[in-house]
Amino acid sequence: MKFTLGIEEEYQVIDPETRELISHDQRIVAEAAKVMGEQCKAEMHQAVVEVGTNICEDITDAKEQITNLRKTVSGIANDLGFKIGAAGTHPFSKWETQLITPNPRYDEIVNELQDTARSNLIFGLHVHVGMEDKQMAIHLVNAMRYFLPHLYALSTNSPFWEGRNTGFKSFRSKVFDKFPRTGIPGVFDNYAQYEHYVNLLVKTKCIDNPKKIWWDIRVHPFFPTLEVRICDVPLTVNETIGIASLVQAIVAKLYKLRSQNLNFMNYHRALINENKWRAGRYGIDGKMIDFGKEAEVETRLLMGELLDFVDDVVDDLGSRKEIEYINQMLKNGTGADRQLAVFEKTKDLKQVVDYIIEQTTLDL
């Protein structure tokens, strides 16, 4: 198995004068289309741009592609008089003032979901891992749910919302929780059972297509991938690649266990949600529950255990260097920790925005 990768990142479009989110009226997307085709897309809010890699053969390819996408989009934005920022929420812009992109699909979502859609001014990281076999993909999704809070804690990068320090390391998922069909999914015994669920929702007009299932992890409805969607978009490329390499390694490890007829325990969604709550509230500085030991353990220790767990697949994937960067992330603090440190020092959210902008193009 190759475990190919795909990475999507959502960026903030920022006015360099006011540091507010601003509509780019799809000008960034129009310019980007000339050099990168459909790899840069509009999103529901006009102050958002999304980029996506092509299929990446390995983590080195992924890093090259996402670096190039950040650099290109950032350069185009600068030329047009904007700045780009990578953080899960904007520190002080208000969703009430943001424009929605004119598009029948977005109109339909807003019409159905109303203020939950209008207020969904958030920015995420989605990591795809190639998996042709849908039956295997469902099994891996079931098992991977356990590790989602770990990945989430590592990615936390949205402590502020509408000018307030929320007290969360990631407030982004609190905003997204208002949507239907979000969060940690339940367990499906097989792909047929999952398909029946999707078909029932379509038949009863809950959804018109399975892309409107917005869980933290899902078997992608159209691509041969499983997709991890729980993470805030990280400040830097190196953090994105560290997280993507860990997602890939967890998939490869669970696949290896399954191939040896071994299973990872499936825990109830209600239990995993306890860890998700802690991850969003405390990031890597809190404790999560080790359900095997039935005990609280420091999240940083659990991250160390997770790195040990995947260690035997890392060299085959060629991602040793990228995985080891996670130790650096644990040392430096997450994006949320660093945003909060800037605010603590300056008491100025505009300086936090400046820090986000600077970090977004760091090491490119």
Stockholm file with secondary structure:
# STOCKHOLM 1.0

chainA/1-364         MKFTLGIEEEYQVIDPETRELISHDQRIVAEAAKVMGEQCKAEMHQAVVEVGTNICEDITDAKEQITNLRKTVSGIANDLGFKIGAAGTHPFSKWETQLITPNPRYDEIVNELQDTARSNLIFGLHVHVGMEDKQMAIHLVNAMRYFLPHLYALSTNSPFWEGRNTGFKSFRSKVFDKFPRTGIPGVFDNYAQYEHYVNLLVKTKCIDNPKKIWWDIRVHPFFPTLEVRICDVPLTVNETIGIASLVQAIVAKLYKLRSQNLNFMNYHRALINENKWRAGRYGIDGKMIDFGKEAEVETRLLMGELLDFVDDVVDDLGSRKEIEYINQMLKNGTGADRQLAVFEKTKDLKQVVDYIIEQTTLDL
#=GR chainA/1-364 SS CCCCEEEEEEEEEECTTTCCBCCCTTHHHHHHHHHHGGGEEECSBTTEEEEECCCBSSHHHHHHHHHHHHHHHHHHHHHTTCEEECCSSCSSCCGGGCCBCCCHHHHHHHHHHTHHHHTCCCCEEEEEEECCCHHHHHHHHHHHGGGHHHHHHHHCCBCEETTEECSCSBCHHHHHTTSSSEESCCCCSSHHHHHHHHHHHHHTTSCSSGGGCEESEEECSSSSEEEEEEEECCSSHHHHHHHHHHHHHHHHHHHHHHHTTCCCCCCCHHHHHHHHHHHHHHGGGSEEEETTTTEEEEHHHHHHHHHHHHHHHHHHHTCHHHHHHHHHHHHHCCHHHHHHHHHHHHCCHHHHHHHHHHHHTTTC
#=GC SS_cons         CCCCEEEEEEEEEECTTTCCBCCCTTHHHHHHHHHHGGGEEECSBTTEEEEECCCBSSHHHHHHHHHHHHHHHHHHHHHTTCEEECCSSCSSCCGGGCCBCCCHHHHHHHHHHTHHHHTCCCCEEEEEEECCCHHHHHHHHHHHGGGHHHHHHHHCCBCEETTEECSCSBCHHHHHTTSSSEESCCCCSSHHHHHHHHHHHHHTTSCSSGGGCEESEEECSSSSEEEEEEEECCSSHHHHHHHHHHHHHHHHHHHHHHHTTCCCCCCCHHHHHHHHHHHHHHGGGSEEEETTTTEEEEHHHHHHHHHHHHHHHHHHHTCHHHHHHHHHHHHHCCHHHHHHHHHHHHCCHHHHHHHHHHHHTTTC
//
